Amino acid sequence: VRIVDRLGGVARGTSRINGALLCPSRSDSWTTHPIIFGRDSMLSIALKRFIPINGSGKHDLTVTAASSVSFDPKLLFDRRLLTFGMHWLRRRLHSQDRVIGNLMKYSMEGYDDIDDDIIQSLQYDRTAVGTKTYDGTKFDDIDSSGDVHLFCSGLHDALIQRYGGDDVNDGENENGNENRFEFHGNLSVESFVAEDRRVQSVKLKDSQGNSTEWSADRFVICAGNESYDLCRSLGVPCPIFPVKGYIIRFHSDIEMTHNLELLNRSYVSPLGKGKYHLSGLAEFTSDYDAENAMEVNMGRAQELIEVAKAEFPDMIIDSVHIGYRP
């Protein structure tokens, strides 16, 4: 197994602004949303952007979970969103939600697998265990938060010790076994070499401009939002769309040891020492690849802050940022 990363180290692509959280909220796939009926249906999400819902003629974006989502009509002609939509419909019609849900549950439970000695050996500053809702009606005890940099770095070291040897040179590990795991940083994908509808090799370029080509039995693309372009170069549909979200760092004297799901499906995660990470809102915008893609709409951010103040009335804002979740 060779892991290739365009950056020079493990998990460097994870935003420190985003709290470097291992699991900042309950994983909820978009494919679990109903199509037409229900409060969280995609139709309901779209309509709530145009219909006043608080009786005063204004859009109250804090009333329901669905109202925290916005949709740019220009995206109706966006090829990337259409790819996302077609796969979403296919999964809904073929009842694949249960499979996806099981995969997410497996992923989160993996952190607590007592039989996995590698996972149990990792230290990643777990700052929260479990997720509660604002009204206390639900508690998810398999959700946790921690420093993803510490987790991935520890995982890398453990895998190298057991299955690898040297990150760059082939060889044997300390147990005398053949090298079966490598991590290579500062390498970017230039192109894939395919034949008979099968990828044979990948062409890579390092930070110095030197090119190399590697073959393999299987190739896994795991590049977040950029997976779309890599898959498209192979003619493979990739239902990944960048959704704009808001990230607010604040501090409070209120102590909390669990993640908190707020009224509008936003999340608060404790980072320790009175610091918190607030994330939420989902904007399907056509500007995801424009020059102004990273601009912060303080009006939208304030909507998120007002919801959080119900639980943290003494909150003091440290910073406001946006990011694009795949």
C-alpha positions as CSV (number, residue, x, y, z in Angstrom):
1,V,0.0,0.0,0.0
2,R,1.4,3.3,-1.1
3,I,-0.2,6.5,0.2
4,V,0.5,9.6,-2.0
5,D,-0.1,13.1,-0.7
6,R,0.7,16.4,-2.5
7,L,1.7,17.9,0.9
8,G,4.8,17.0,2.8
9,G,3.3,15.3,5.8
10,V,0.4,13.4,7.2
11,A,-3.0,15.1,7.4
12,R,-1.5,18.4,6.4
13,G,-4.6,19.1,4.2
14,T,-6.9,19.2,7.3
15,S,-7.6,22.7,8.2
16,R,-6.3,23.8,11.6
17,I,-9.0,26.5,11.5
18,N,-11.5,23.8,11.3
19,G,-10.4,22.7,14.7
20,A,-8.5,19.7,13.4
21,L,-11.3,17.6,14.7
22,L,-11.3,13.9,14.1
23,C,-15.1,13.7,14.0
24,P,-16.7,17.2,14.5
25,S,-20.3,16.0,14.2
26,R,-22.5,13.0,13.7
27,S,-21.8,11.9,10.1
28,D,-25.0,12.4,8.2
29,S,-25.0,11.6,4.5
30,W,-27.0,13.7,2.1
31,T,-28.4,10.5,0.7
32,T,-30.4,10.0,3.9
33,H,-32.6,13.1,3.2
34,P,-36.1,12.3,1.8
35,I,-36.7,13.6,-1.8
36,I,-40.2,15.3,-1.5
37,F,-41.9,14.7,1.9
38,G,-40.8,15.5,5.4
39,R,-39.2,18.5,7.2
40,D,-35.7,17.5,6.0
41,S,-36.7,16.7,2.4
42,M,-34.7,18.4,-0.4
43,L,-37.9,20.1,-1.6
44,S,-38.5,21.5,1.8
45,I,-35.0,22.7,2.0
46,A,-35.3,24.6,-1.3
47,L,-38.8,26.1,-0.5
48,K,-37.8,27.5,2.8
49,R,-35.4,29.9,1.1
50,F,-38.4,31.6,-0.5
51,I,-41.4,31.1,1.9
52,P,-41.5,33.2,5.2
53,I,-41.7,30.8,8.0
54,N,-41.7,32.9,11.2
55,G,-45.0,34.8,10.7
56,S,-43.2,38.2,10.3
57,G,-42.5,38.1,6.7
58,K,-38.8,37.2,7.2
59,H,-36.9,34.1,6.7
60,D,-36.1,32.7,10.1
61,L,-33.2,30.4,9.4
62,T,-33.0,29.1,13.0
63,V,-36.4,27.5,13.2
64,T,-35.7,24.1,11.6
65,A,-32.8,22.0,10.7
66,A,-33.7,22.2,7.0
67,S,-33.7,26.0,7.0
68,S,-29.9,26.1,7.6
69,V,-29.4,25.0,4.0
70,S,-29.3,27.4,1.0
71,F,-29.3,26.6,-2.7
72,D,-28.1,28.7,-5.6
73,P,-30.5,28.3,-8.6
74,K,-27.5,28.8,-10.9
75,L,-26.5,25.3,-9.9
76,L,-29.4,23.8,-11.9
77,F,-27.0,24.0,-14.9
78,D,-23.9,22.9,-13.1
79,R,-22.6,19.6,-14.4
80,R,-20.9,18.7,-11.2
81,L,-24.1,19.1,-9.2
82,L,-26.1,17.1,-11.7
83,T,-23.6,14.2,-11.3
84,F,-24.1,14.5,-7.5
85,G,-27.9,14.6,-7.9
86,M,-28.1,11.6,-10.2
87,H,-26.2,9.4,-7.8
88,W,-28.2,10.7,-4.9
89,L,-31.4,9.7,-6.6
90,R,-30.0,6.3,-7.6
91,R,-29.1,5.6,-4.0
92,R,-32.4,6.7,-2.7
93,L,-34.3,4.6,-5.2
94,H,-32.1,1.5,-4.5
95,S,-32.3,1.9,-0.7
96,Q,-28.5,2.2,-0.2
97,D,-28.9,4.5,2.8
98,R,-28.7,1.6,5.2
99,V,-25.4,0.5,3.7
100,I,-23.9,4.0,3.9
101,G,-25.2,4.4,7.4
102,N,-23.6,1.1,8.5
103,L,-20.3,2.3,6.9
104,M,-20.4,5.6,8.9
105,K,-21.2,3.7,12.1
106,Y,-18.4,1.3,11.5
107,S,-16.0,4.2,10.9
108,M,-16.9,5.9,14.2
109,E,-17.0,2.7,16.2
110,G,-13.5,1.9,14.9
111,Y,-12.1,4.4,17.3
112,D,-13.4,2.4,20.2
113,D,-12.5,-1.1,19.0
114,I,-10.8,-2.7,22.0
115,D,-9.4,-5.5,19.8
116,D,-7.5,-3.1,17.5
117,D,-4.2,-2.7,19.3
118,I,-3.0,-0.1,16.8
119,I,-6.0,2.2,17.3
120,Q,-6.0,1.7,21.1
121,S,-2.3,2.8,21.2
122,L,-3.0,6.1,19.6
123,Q,-3.2,9.3,21.7
124,Y,-5.1,12.2,20.0
125,D,-6.3,14.5,22.8
126,R,-9.9,13.3,22.9
127,T,-11.8,16.5,23.9
128,A,-15.3,15.1,23.7
129,V,-17.1,11.8,23.8
130,G,-20.7,11.5,22.5
131,T,-23.1,14.0,21.1
132,K,-26.2,15.4,22.8
133,T,-29.0,17.5,21.2
134,Y,-29.9,20.9,22.5
135,D,-33.1,19.6,24.1
136,G,-31.5,16.4,25.5
137,T,-33.7,14.0,23.5
138,K,-30.9,12.2,21.8
139,F,-27.5,11.0,22.7
140,D,-25.0,9.5,20.3
141,D,-22.2,7.9,22.4
142,I,-20.1,6.7,19.4
143,D,-19.3,10.2,18.3
144,S,-16.1,11.8,19.6
145,S,-13.7,14.6,18.9
146,G,-9.9,14.8,18.8
147,D,-6.9,16.2,17.1
148,V,-6.8,14.6,13.6
149,H,-3.1,15.5,13.2
150,L,-2.1,13.6,16.3
151,F,-4.3,10.6,15.2
152,C,-3.0,10.4,11.7
153,S,0.6,10.9,12.7
154,G,0.3,8.2,15.3
155,L,-1.4,5.9,12.8
156,H,1.3,6.5,10.2
157,D,4.1,5.7,12.7
158,A,2.3,2.5,13.9
159,L,1.8,1.3,10.4
160,I,5.3,2.0,9.4
161,Q,6.6,0.2,12.4
162,R,4.4,-2.9,11.7
163,Y,4.2,-3.0,8.0
164,G,6.7,-0.6,6.6
165,G,10.3,0.4,7.0
166,D,11.4,3.5,5.3
167,D,8.9,6.0,3.8
168,V,10.9,6.4,0.6
169,N,13.0,3.3,0.1
170,D,11.7,-0.2,-0.2
171,G,13.0,-2.5,2.4
172,E,12.2,-4.5,5.5
173,N,10.5,-3.3,8.7
174,E,11.9,-3.9,12.2
175,N,10.1,-7.3,12.4
176,G,12.0,-8.5,9.3
177,N,8.8,-8.5,7.1
178,E,8.7,-7.3,3.6
179,N,7.7,-3.6,3.3
180,R,3.9,-3.4,2.7
181,F,3.2,0.2,3.7
182,E,4.7,3.4,2.4
183,F,3.8,7.1,2.7
184,H,5.1,9.5,0.1
185,G,4.6,13.3,0.5
186,N,5.1,16.2,-1.9
187,L,3.7,14.2,-4.9
188,S,0.9,15.5,-7.1
189,V,-1.1,13.4,-9.6
190,E,-0.4,14.5,-13.2
191,S,-2.5,11.8,-15.0
192,F,-3.5,8.2,-15.0
193,V,-2.5,5.6,-17.6
194,A,-5.5,3.5,-18.5
195,E,-6.0,0.6,-20.9
196,D,-9.0,-1.6,-21.5
197,R,-11.1,0.4,-19.0
198,R,-8.5,-0.3,-16.3
199,V,-6.0,2.0,-14.7
200,Q,-2.5,0.6,-15.2
201,S,-0.4,3.3,-13.6
202,V,-0.3,6.9,-12.3
203,K,2.1,9.7,-13.3
204,L,3.3,11.8,-10.5
205,K,5.4,15.0,-10.1
206,D,7.2,16.0,-7.0
207,S,7.7,19.5,-5.6
208,Q,11.0,19.9,-7.5
209,G,9.3,19.2,-10.9
210,N,10.6,15.6,-11.2
211,S,8.2,13.1,-12.7
212,T,7.7,9.4,-11.9
213,E,5.2,6.7,-12.8
214,W,3.9,4.0,-10.5
215,S,1.8,0.9,-11.3
216,A,-0.4,-0.9,-8.9
217,D,-3.1,-3.5,-8.7
218,R,-5.7,-1.1,-7.3
219,F,-6.1,2.7,-7.1
220,V,-8.1,4.5,-4.5
221,I,-8.8,8.2,-5.0
222,C,-9.4,9.9,-1.6
223,A,-8.8,13.6,-2.2
224,G,-11.9,15.3,-0.8
225,N,-13.4,17.8,-3.2
226,E,-10.6,17.4,-5.7
227,S,-11.6,13.7,-6.2
228,Y,-14.1,15.0,-8.7
229,D,-11.5,16.3,-11.2
230,L,-9.3,13.2,-10.8
231,C,-12.2,10.9,-11.4
232,R,-13.4,13.0,-14.3
233,S,-10.0,12.6,-16.0
234,L,-10.8,8.8,-16.1
235,G,-14.4,9.3,-17.2
236,V,-15.6,8.0,-13.9
237,P,-18.7,9.8,-12.3
238,C,-17.8,11.2,-8.9
239,P,-20.8,12.4,-6.8
240,I,-18.8,14.7,-4.6
241,F,-19.9,18.4,-4.4
242,P,-18.2,21.2,-2.3
243,V,-20.7,22.6,0.2
244,K,-19.9,25.9,1.9
245,G,-20.1,25.9,5.6
246,Y,-19.2,28.3,8.4
247,I,-16.6,27.7,11.2
248,I,-16.6,29.8,14.3
249,R,-14.1,29.6,17.1
250,F,-15.2,31.0,20.5
251,H,-14.5,30.7,24.1
252,S,-16.9,30.4,27.1
253,D,-16.8,29.7,30.8
254,I,-19.4,27.0,30.4
255,E,-17.8,23.5,30.7
256,M,-18.8,20.7,28.3
257,T,-17.3,17.3,27.7
258,H,-19.6,16.2,24.8
259,N,-20.4,17.5,21.3
260,L,-23.7,19.4,21.1
261,E,-26.2,19.4,18.2
262,L,-28.0,22.7,18.0
263,L,-31.5,23.6,16.8
264,N,-30.5,24.2,13.2
265,R,-28.3,21.1,12.9
266,S,-25.1,23.0,13.6
267,Y,-22.6,21.5,16.1
268,V,-20.5,22.7,19.0
269,S,-17.4,20.7,19.9
270,P,-15.2,21.5,22.9
271,L,-11.5,21.9,22.2
272,G,-10.5,22.1,25.8
273,K,-9.5,25.0,28.2
274,G,-12.8,26.8,27.5
275,K,-12.3,26.9,23.7
276,Y,-15.1,25.7,21.3
277,H,-15.6,25.0,17.7
278,L,-19.0,25.9,16.1
279,S,-19.7,24.6,12.7
280,G,-22.9,24.7,10.6
281,L,-24.9,25.9,7.6
282,A,-24.7,24.3,4.2
283,E,-24.6,26.5,1.1
284,F,-24.9,25.0,-2.3
285,T,-23.3,27.9,-4.2
286,S,-22.2,28.3,-7.7
287,D,-19.1,30.3,-6.5
288,Y,-17.3,27.2,-5.1
289,D,-14.5,27.6,-7.7
290,A,-14.6,31.4,-8.1
291,E,-12.2,34.0,-6.8
292,N,-14.6,35.0,-4.1
293,A,-15.2,31.4,-2.9
294,M,-13.6,32.0,0.5
295,E,-15.5,35.2,1.3
296,V,-17.3,35.2,4.7
297,N,-20.9,36.4,4.7
298,M,-21.1,37.9,8.3
299,G,-24.9,38.0,8.1
300,R,-25.0,34.2,7.7
301,A,-22.4,33.7,10.3
302,Q,-24.4,35.8,12.8
303,E,-27.4,33.5,12.3
304,L,-25.2,30.7,13.4
305,I,-23.9,32.6,16.4
306,E,-27.4,33.6,17.6
307,V,-28.4,29.9,17.7
308,A,-25.3,29.0,19.8
309,K,-25.9,31.9,22.2
310,A,-29.0,30.0,23.5
311,E,-26.6,27.5,25.0
312,F,-23.5,29.7,25.5
313,P,-24.8,33.2,26.4
314,D,-21.3,34.3,27.5
315,M,-19.6,33.2,24.3
316,I,-16.9,35.5,23.0
317,I,-16.0,35.1,19.3
318,D,-12.4,34.5,18.4
319,S,-12.6,34.0,14.7
320,V,-15.0,33.3,11.8
321,H,-14.1,31.3,8.7
322,I,-15.7,29.3,5.9
323,G,-14.7,26.0,4.4
324,Y,-16.0,23.6,1.7
325,R,-17.1,20.2,2.9
326,P,-17.1,17.4,0.4
